């Protein structure tokens, strides 16, 4: 897998059969709206990049529950109230 979209598709494909799902946060909150298949040549001094939201993991976005399945997810946000002891 190379892209977040490929990871999403793989999760969507395999999650319904899984007995256990362990997921980490998305690789990014946004992705490019379009992806070039080759180098983009310079035209101007500036370039605008359009972004769209990366879909959330199907394991945590309403995937039908399966009796006996466990799932766990881990956010990529820092824990601010963690004890140092």
ChimeraX attribute file (.defattr): number of C-alpha atoms within 10 A of each C-alpha:
attribute: neighborCount
match mode: 1-to-1
recipient: residues
	/A:1	8
	/A:2	6
	/A:3	10
	/A:4	19
	/A:5	13
	/A:6	11
	/A:7	15
	/A:8	18
	/A:9	13
	/A:10	13
	/A:11	17
	/A:12	14
	/A:13	12
	/A:14	10
	/A:15	16
	/A:16	16
	/A:17	9
	/A:18	13
	/A:19	12
	/A:20	13
	/A:21	16
	/A:22	10
	/A:23	16
	/A:24	11
	/A:25	13
	/A:26	17
	/A:27	12
	/A:28	12
	/A:29	13
	/A:30	14
	/A:31	18
	/A:32	12
	/A:33	11
	/A:34	10
	/A:35	7
	/A:36	7
	/A:37	6
	/A:38	6
	/A:39	6
	/A:40	7
	/A:41	6
	/A:42	8
	/A:43	7
	/A:44	6
	/A:45	5
	/A:46	7
	/A:47	8
	/A:48	5
	/A:49	9
	/A:50	10
	/A:51	12
	/A:52	11
	/A:53	11
	/A:54	17
	/A:55	15
	/A:56	14
	/A:57	20
	/A:58	18
	/A:59	20
	/A:60	13
	/A:61	9
	/A:62	8
	/A:63	12
	/A:64	11
	/A:65	11
	/A:66	13
	/A:67	7
	/A:68	7
	/A:69	12
	/A:70	12
	/A:71	13
	/A:72	11
	/A:73	13
	/A:74	10
	/A:75	10
	/A:76	11
	/A:77	7
	/A:78	7
	/A:79	8
	/A:80	6
	/A:81	6
	/A:82	7
	/A:83	6
	/A:84	4
	/A:85	3
